[in-house]
């Protein structure tokens, strides 16, 4: 089953960390990514640009309205994702719990449906 692990954090928080803290955090990320690459579970991962670069599109009464910024007012923002192929939901949850952002902010684990959407 495929799982998307959505990374939530606060934009710019890593710049507030000391160099030692940054090295530790990114070292942990590199270690997890190496493990997932070796096991074949990692299908893809990307970070997202700063939320200030976001455009939100809403269509009301047939008229598209485009606004700057993320669609919600919150300190935590969707910052990136990992797409995994895991044997069980528990494995995906275990990986999310090990990701450093889970300690500071949050990780969301969601199954990815196939085109037929019959899994749910």
C-alpha positions, 0 to 999 in steps of 0.5 A: 500500500502506498502512503503519503507522509505529509510534513508540517512545520513552521516556515523558517524554523530551521534558521532559528536552530543552532548550527549543531542543532541543524546538523543533527536534524538534517543528519537524522533526515538523511539517515532515514532517507538512506534507509528508506531508499535502501529498503525500496520503500521511498517512492518520492519526496519533495519539500515545498517552497515558502508559504509566501509563494503560495497562490490559493484558488477558489471558484465562487459563483463560477468566478475564479478568485486567486489570493496570495498565501496559503489557504489557512491562517496557521503557524504550521504549514504543509511543508513537504511530503514523502511517498512510501510503499509500506507493507502496513500502516503501522510501518508508515506511522513508525517512519512518520514518528521518526521524522524530526518534524514530528517532534517539533510540529506534525506529520500526517500519514494518509493512504494513497488510493489507486485510480479506482479508489476501492481501498477506502 
